[in-house]
Amino acid sequence: MLNNLFRSSGISRLGRHKTKKSMTAIINNLCVIGTGLIGGSLCLSLKQAGACKHITGAGRSEQTLQKAEQLNIIDDYKTDIAKAVKDADVVFVSVPLGAMQSVFEQIAKGLQKAGNSKAIITDAGSSKQQVLQLAEKIFPDHGRRFVAGHPIAGTENSGPEAAFADLYKNRRVILTPTANTDTDAVERVTSLWQQTGASVETMDAQHHDKVLAATSHLPHLLAFGLVHCLENMEDIEDVFRFAAGGFRDVTRIASSDPVMWRDICLNNREPILDMLQRYRVEMDMLYNALQSSDGEKLKEVFEHAKQTRDKFTH
Ligand code: NAP
């Protein structure tokens, strides 16, 4: 399954060939909606690269925006998203997927009111098909300048305090432009990400959602499910007291933000259900092998899994 997903990726490496890293500022006014881990790290990285003249933050609570300003993530902020995007060259949306619709509507209102038809809008949402559908519906005149994106980088921590400038260094960012997306908007967003040290690849949104369901969304569900299942054991204290490296490796991501992960699951429901079903079949097979003390079967599965992981991660 994993082999097929990776082989058929059809990825093109737009960013690597077409745009060179520039030493001068590439954005005059960047507006970042959602100044948490993902948005905050982008700001810190672009500031470090000297790639932005001014960054305005916007979001939900003033407390978070104040914190982001104190941490020098943003230069100023506005609590009204429509006002914040007024003079933006680029608007970067890094809020949970469930908040995208309302944020997009406020951006559309602000850009329209200000007569700003040049701004490029891009996002960091972890699933892409529903975000694209929203963008097409909400930005009818602006759809060509919306570039859907997803940085393949993150941690289990949230908020402006969790942001750091090197988050995207040597990591991948996937953009999922459509046939309608302006080429220059894609190049501009590619260039922005390259300033952070990331490499940029483009992919069809449907393919993105399928691949990410397998490599990110399913593992998060497994981690949440594993910790939740242990929670109700009688010996819970001892289970966690004697937890060793393996347990920490497998469950680290169960400390991720529950709202963000609820939204990702609901937004990428079908591909995740498909992966969960495959995983169920696999677990049933292991259960049966163990129940019948079939050591050969267990060894065969473990050997295949080890070979596959070693092949793709070394
Ligand atoms: P985060 O640290 O929790 O930051 C989210 C930000 O969005 C906060 O500033 C929050 O403000 C703001 N926000 C929440 N609800 C809002 C609303 N209704 N209207 C306006 N602003 C709102 O989350 P994150 O990890 O940066 O994730 C942001 C996006 O990136 C998500 O779409 C996620 O799928 C995607 N992503 C995450 C990762 C990862 O590993 N974390 C990786 C790749 C992509 P308040 O503090 O005021 O609530």
Residues whose N, C-alpha, C, O or C-beta is under 5 A from the ligand:
A	BS01	NAP	G34 T35 G36 L37 I38 G39 G59 R60 S61 T64 S94 V95 P96 L97 A99 A124 G125 S126 P151 A153 G154 T155 N157 S158 G159
